[in-house]
Amino acid sequence: MEKTGKLYGVGVGPGDPELITVKAVRVIKEADIIFTAASSKNSYSLAVEIAGPYISPSTKIHILGFPMTKEEPLVEKAWMDNTKEIALALKKGLTVVFLTLGDPITYSTFGYILKKMKHVLPTARIETIPGITSFHAASARLNRILVEGEESLLVTSGAFGGSQIRNIKQVENIAIVKAYKNIKDINAALKEAGMHKKGVAVSHCGRKKEKIFDNLDDLETRAPDYWTLILAAK
Ligand SMILES: C[S@@+](CC[C@H](N)C(=O)[O-])C[C@H]1O[C@@H](n2cnc3c(N)ncnc32)[C@H](O)[C@@H]1O
């Protein structure tokens, strides 16, 4: 029987084209086919742009669509279909790369592929190549210590406002990704936790459009921007 190919989940870092690992570059160069996810409305992929200089002209690029909806059945179906496409390439014996921004197993579309592949092609050989996360890049950009000594760090999503922040008690540091909607509630929860004063937001870290907000209240008066994260501390 023909040997199946191998799937690499590759993180290309958060946006600065120099924040990609040597290992990611090698695997991207070796790929027969590259998959990445983009919203069904928009086929542009920043991950492909960052990987661009290392993609061989003979490598096929396939942008997988995923619906911008929280309707579970639609999302499930889209990811099952996408995983089946990747599995087809693996069955042909190809070296397959799935590109993601930041790290592939941190709030990433590659997580769907990992879970679904267990059902679609349980024998698939898979390797994850870690990438620099957005919150590591942002703390480095600010020369700001993310966590030290015996402290803890909570990494959470701000998509539903401040609810996650209100659930925490003994955490000194917090990184909030998807901090673009419900900013007023996020700020209120950070104030309740005594973390608002030492809070800073970074949008488009490492990109031309990068913006730093030293006062989190300023986020409330601008249009929501998906590519925003907050670092805050007690
Ligand atoms: C779906 S998560 C992807 C996280 C990514 N896998 C990582 O390792 O950082 C998307 C969120 O990450 C954050 N993010 C990703 N890249 C960013 C950047 N360059 N600047 C600021 N925030 C970023 C934003 O909060 C955005 O809403």
The ligand as a Gaussian input file, in Angstrom:
#p B3LYP/6-31G(d) Opt

LIG

0 1
 C       -7.754000      33.483000      16.434000
 S       -6.573000      34.296000      17.486000
 C       -5.068000      33.703000      16.809000
 C       -3.985000      33.625000      17.844000
 C       -2.675000      33.144000      17.241000
 N       -2.757000      31.743000      16.863000
 C       -1.500000      33.332000      18.215000
 O       -0.735000      32.379000      18.443000
 O       -1.328000      34.452000      18.703000
 C       -6.664000      35.906000      16.804000
 C       -6.350000      36.955000      17.847000
 O       -4.950000      36.961000      18.103000
 C       -4.529000      38.291000      18.350000
 N       -3.510000      38.642000      17.354000
 C       -2.987000      37.850000      16.404000
 N       -2.015000      38.489000      15.729000
 C       -1.924000      39.724000      16.270000
 C       -1.110000      40.866000      16.019000
 N       -0.177000      40.861000      15.044000
 N       -1.287000      41.969000      16.798000
 C       -2.204000      41.983000      17.780000
 N       -3.019000      40.944000      18.049000
 C       -2.876000      39.839000      17.320000
 C       -5.746000      39.201000      18.255000
 O       -6.240000      39.380000      19.570000
 C       -6.720000      38.372000      17.437000
 O       -8.068000      38.693000      17.751000

